[in-house]
Amino acid sequence: MAPNPLQGARFVLAAHRISQLPADDGAEVAFAGRSNAGKSSALNALTGHHGLARTSKTPGRTQQMVAFALPPLAQGEGAPPLEVRLIDLPGYGYAKVPEPLREHWKQEIDAYLHRRRSLRGVVLIVDIRHPLKEFDRMMLAFCQDTGLPCHVLLTKADKLSRNQAMQALAAMRRQFEAEGLLATAQVFSSAEGTGVEAAREAVVELLRRERG
């Protein structure tokens, strides 16, 4: 088994506004998803740190932007290691989040995606059993508008048969193509480890990407 390139992640801070995030240098990848799509479980599986992101029976506990530092990423010969982070964006779409807070996060996420220079891409967490919801479409549109690559993890694949999961993935890719979206997608299950290594590689590839 290949060594985990995302091992060694550690909590840095939780921010209510983008101005409170770590300095805007190095490279970071943001994780976004509806509150019950399995984002915390995905982050824990990818980093191999099962207590990193809080998982809860009550969806929607992540109501701040949470920054996790990763060990510096080695670059080409003679180049200094790259400072890298993962940013866990607030879970969105949970019914008990008050409307003013929901609006605040809509504005902050919009500002974050448009202004954050160290942001290299977005990993969007989508429950494989459901079609894209309004928030998912909003995130895909944000990424398209800002030229950010978006990699979709179709989570909870263990709830479907392998054949059903492959059909859902093919349908999602057809949808991206039909709508002209530059997103990529893969099947993922944090419970069974399906797609975890491929997702880690995708995150590292995003972190290494030059910002346009």
Backbone torsions as a table, in degrees:
resi	resn	phi	psi	omega
1	MET	NA	133.8	-178.1
2	ALA	-67.1	147.7	175.5
3	PRO	-62.1	148.6	-177.9
4	ASN	-81.6	114.0	-178.7
5	PRO	-70.2	-12.2	-179.3
6	LEU	-104.1	9.4	179.8
7	GLN	-69.7	148.2	178.6
8	GLY	93.5	11.8	177.4
9	ALA	-64.6	143.5	177.3
10	ARG	-141.7	146.8	178.5
11	PHE	-64.7	134.3	176.9
12	VAL	-109.5	-57.1	-178.7
13	LEU	-164.6	164.4	172.7
14	ALA	-117.9	132.0	-173.8
15	ALA	-121.4	140.0	176.1
16	HIS	-90.5	-22.0	178.4
17	ARG	-134.3	156.4	-177.9
18	ILE	-65.0	-25.0	179.3
19	SER	-65.6	-17.3	-178.4
20	GLN	-92.3	-4.2	-179.1
21	LEU	-71.1	164.8	175.6
22	PRO	-57.0	161.5	-179.3
23	ALA	-49.0	142.1	-174.1
24	ASP	-82.3	64.8	175.6
25	ASP	-139.2	176.4	-173.2
26	GLY	71.4	-144.5	-178.3
27	ALA	-143.4	144.5	177.5
28	GLU	-144.1	155.2	175.0
29	VAL	-121.9	133.5	-179.4
30	ALA	-97.8	141.9	174.7
31	PHE	-108.3	127.0	-178.4
32	ALA	-132.1	154.3	177.1
33	GLY	170.4	158.8	176.4
34	ARG	-63.6	157.4	-169.2
35	SER	-59.1	-27.7	-175.1
36	ASN	-112.8	21.7	-175.0
37	ALA	-88.9	-6.4	177.2
38	GLY	96.0	30.0	-176.5
39	LYS	-67.4	-45.2	-179.4
40	SER	-62.9	-43.1	179.0
41	SER	-62.5	-38.7	179.0
42	ALA	-64.8	-44.6	178.9
43	LEU	-61.3	-43.2	179.6
44	ASN	-63.2	-42.4	-179.5
45	ALA	-66.3	-41.4	-177.1
46	LEU	-67.3	-38.8	-178.0
47	THR	-86.7	-12.3	-176.1
48	GLY	68.3	22.5	-176.6
49	HIS	-124.2	98.0	-167.0
50	HIS	-76.3	-5.0	174.6
51	GLY	-111.7	11.3	-173.1
52	LEU	-66.3	-62.9	178.5
53	ALA	-98.2	136.5	-176.5
54	ARG	-71.3	126.4	171.5
55	THR	-102.6	146.5	-174.1
56	SER	-145.6	149.8	173.0
57	LYS	-69.6	-21.2	177.9
58	THR	-100.2	106.9	-179.6
59	PRO	-62.8	156.1	172.5
60	GLY	92.4	15.9	-179.6
61	ARG	-73.5	-26.9	179.1
62	THR	-77.1	99.0	-180.0
63	GLN	-118.3	22.8	172.3
64	GLN	-139.3	166.9	171.6
65	MET	-83.7	123.5	-176.2
66	VAL	-110.5	126.6	-179.2
67	ALA	-101.5	130.7	175.0
68	PHE	-119.5	126.7	176.6
69	ALA	-84.8	142.6	173.6
70	LEU	-110.2	159.2	173.2
71	PRO	-58.2	144.6	-179.5
72	PRO	-54.1	145.6	-176.1
73	LEU	-96.1	124.5	179.5
74	ALA	-63.2	138.8	178.9
75	GLN	-110.5	-167.4	178.9
76	GLY	-64.8	169.5	-177.3
77	GLU	-56.2	130.0	177.6
78	GLY	86.4	-14.7	-179.8
79	ALA	-89.7	141.5	178.9
80	PRO	-69.2	153.1	176.9
81	PRO	-57.9	147.8	-177.1
82	LEU	-90.9	127.8	175.1
83	GLU	-73.2	125.8	-174.3
84	VAL	-131.9	151.7	-177.9
85	ARG	-142.5	159.3	165.0
86	LEU	-113.4	138.5	177.7
87	ILE	-117.7	120.4	178.3
88	ASP	-93.0	109.5	-179.8
89	LEU	-79.0	155.6	-176.9
90	PRO	-58.2	137.5	172.8
91	GLY	-60.1	136.4	-171.4
92	TYR	-122.0	147.8	172.5
93	GLY	96.4	4.7	179.6
94	TYR	-79.2	130.2	-169.8
95	ALA	-58.3	-31.3	-173.5
96	LYS	-84.7	-2.1	176.7
97	VAL	-74.4	123.8	-178.6
98	PRO	-61.1	148.6	-176.4
99	GLU	-56.2	-42.8	179.0
100	PRO	-60.4	-39.8	179.6
101	LEU	-68.0	-38.7	178.7
102	ARG	-61.9	-42.7	-180.0
103	GLU	-67.2	-39.4	176.8
104	HIS	-56.9	-46.9	-176.7
105	TRP	-70.3	-32.4	176.5
106	LYS	-60.4	-45.1	-179.6
107	GLN	-68.3	-42.7	-178.3
108	GLU	-65.9	-42.1	180.0
109	ILE	-65.4	-41.0	176.9
110	ASP	-58.9	-49.0	-179.8
111	ALA	-62.6	-42.0	-179.6
112	TYR	-60.3	-48.5	-177.1
113	LEU	-66.3	-32.3	-177.6
114	HIS	-84.7	-31.3	-169.9
115	ARG	-106.4	-22.2	-170.3
116	ARG	-76.5	108.6	-173.3
117	ARG	-72.7	-27.7	-178.4
118	SER	-80.9	-8.0	-178.8
119	LEU	-72.4	124.9	-176.8
120	ARG	-106.6	-18.9	-179.5
121	GLY	175.5	173.0	-176.9
122	VAL	-125.3	136.6	169.2
123	VAL	-104.3	116.2	-177.4
124	LEU	-101.7	125.0	-177.5
125	ILE	-95.4	119.7	-177.6
126	VAL	-130.4	129.6	176.0
127	ASP	-66.5	120.8	-174.5
128	ILE	-60.4	-20.3	-175.2
129	ARG	-82.9	-8.3	-174.4
130	HIS	-124.7	149.2	174.1
131	PRO	-68.4	166.2	178.8
132	LEU	-58.7	132.9	178.4
133	LYS	-95.4	176.1	-177.3
134	GLU	-56.1	-43.9	-178.8
135	PHE	-63.7	-42.0	179.7
136	ASP	-59.8	-44.3	-179.4
137	ARG	-65.5	-37.3	178.7
138	MET	-63.0	-44.0	179.6
139	MET	-64.3	-43.8	178.8
140	LEU	-61.3	-39.8	178.9
141	ALA	-66.8	-42.0	176.8
142	PHE	-57.3	-47.8	-177.9
143	CYS	-62.4	-42.2	179.2
144	GLN	-61.6	-44.8	-178.3
145	ASP	-63.3	-35.6	-174.4
146	THR	-99.1	2.3	178.6
147	GLY	70.4	23.4	-180.0
148	LEU	-91.5	133.9	174.4
149	PRO	-68.7	144.4	178.9
150	CYS	-127.0	126.2	178.1
151	HIS	-111.3	119.9	-176.1
152	VAL	-95.8	126.0	171.8
153	LEU	-98.3	114.8	176.3
154	LEU	-85.3	93.5	-170.4
155	THR	-81.4	171.0	178.2
156	LYS	62.1	32.1	-179.9
157	ALA	-63.1	-21.3	178.3
158	ASP	-67.2	-13.9	178.8
159	LYS	-81.2	-10.1	179.9
160	LEU	-117.9	163.7	170.8
161	SER	-71.8	161.9	178.8
162	ARG	-58.2	-41.1	-179.5
163	ASN	-63.5	-44.5	178.4
164	GLN	-62.4	-41.0	-179.7
165	ALA	-63.4	-43.1	179.0
166	MET	-64.9	-36.9	177.5
167	GLN	-65.6	-41.8	179.0
168	ALA	-63.8	-40.5	178.6
169	LEU	-64.1	-45.9	-179.9
170	ALA	-61.7	-40.0	179.2
171	ALA	-64.7	-41.1	179.3
172	MET	-63.8	-44.0	179.8
173	ARG	-64.6	-37.9	176.5
174	ARG	-63.7	-39.2	179.3
175	GLN	-63.7	-43.7	177.8
176	PHE	-58.4	-45.1	-177.8
177	GLU	-64.8	-44.0	-178.8
178	ALA	-63.7	-34.2	-176.9
179	GLU	-96.2	3.9	177.6
180	GLY	67.6	28.8	-179.0
181	LEU	-88.5	142.2	-177.4
182	LEU	-90.4	18.6	-176.4
183	ALA	-80.4	156.6	172.4
184	THR	-116.6	161.9	-177.9
185	ALA	-146.1	154.8	176.0
186	GLN	-151.1	160.5	175.6
187	VAL	-82.6	143.6	-174.5
188	PHE	-149.6	140.9	170.9
189	SER	-144.5	114.7	177.5
190	SER	-71.4	-28.7	-178.6
191	ALA	-67.7	-40.2	-176.4
192	GLU	-106.2	-4.6	179.8
193	GLY	80.4	9.2	-179.5
194	THR	-65.5	125.2	174.9
195	GLY	76.1	4.3	-175.5
196	VAL	-64.9	-47.4	-178.9
197	GLU	-63.6	-41.6	178.8
198	ALA	-62.7	-38.4	179.6
199	ALA	-68.5	-38.5	176.7
200	ARG	-60.6	-44.4	179.1
201	GLU	-61.5	-40.1	179.7
202	ALA	-63.3	-40.9	179.5
203	VAL	-64.7	-45.4	179.6
204	VAL	-62.9	-39.3	178.0
205	GLU	-61.4	-41.2	177.1
206	LEU	-64.5	-43.9	-178.9
207	LEU	-61.6	-33.9	-179.0
208	ARG	-80.8	-11.1	-174.7
209	ARG	-68.1	138.5	174.1
210	GLU	-73.3	137.6	176.5
211	ARG	-77.7	130.1	-179.3
212	GLY	-71.9	NA	NA
